[in-house]
Every structure is written in C-alpha cells, then in structure tokens.
C-alpha cells in the first residue's frame, strides 16, 4: 500500500484516541501549531521529516511504527467513488 496524507492523518488520530490525549497536547509536545496538526490529521498536509519525528514521539511511536500503522489503514472513498 501507498502511504497517503489521509492515511497518515488517520493513524495519528487513532493513536491519539488510544492514548486518550487531546490534539492540543500532541501539538504542544511535537512543537507544532494546533492548526497545522489539524491539517495533518485531516489529510491536507504532510509533515516534514523533522515534524514527523516529533509528532511520532509525541504519540509514543517511532516514525517507522507510525508509517506502518498508516499504511495498514484502508483508503477512504468519497461518495463519488474517488
């Protein structure tokens, strides 16, 4: 499977839910703005490698573990079948 922005964002959201931590806490721990983290989680932005490392650490994963989790998620489709 291909790692997409959408899958990466969902993997972050799933992990946050597992840890029961707020988006604000993850943003602060990873030294990124809340809006930027929101864009990552919503699949509209892909973090730089530096930010990916910080984000993964904030949710207690290695970058590789986060990417493996993201790749394992199914691709969502829209009503138009995209």
HUMO-V260116 format. One record per helix or strand of 2 or more residues. SS is the DSSP state (a for helix, b for strand). FROM is the first residue (numbers start at 1). LEN is the number of residues. Records with the same first field share a line. If there is no record, write none. Layout:
# HUMO-V260116
SS->FROM-LEN / FROM-LEN
This chain:
# HUMO-V260116
a->5-15 / 23-7 / 34-8 / 49-10 / 63-10
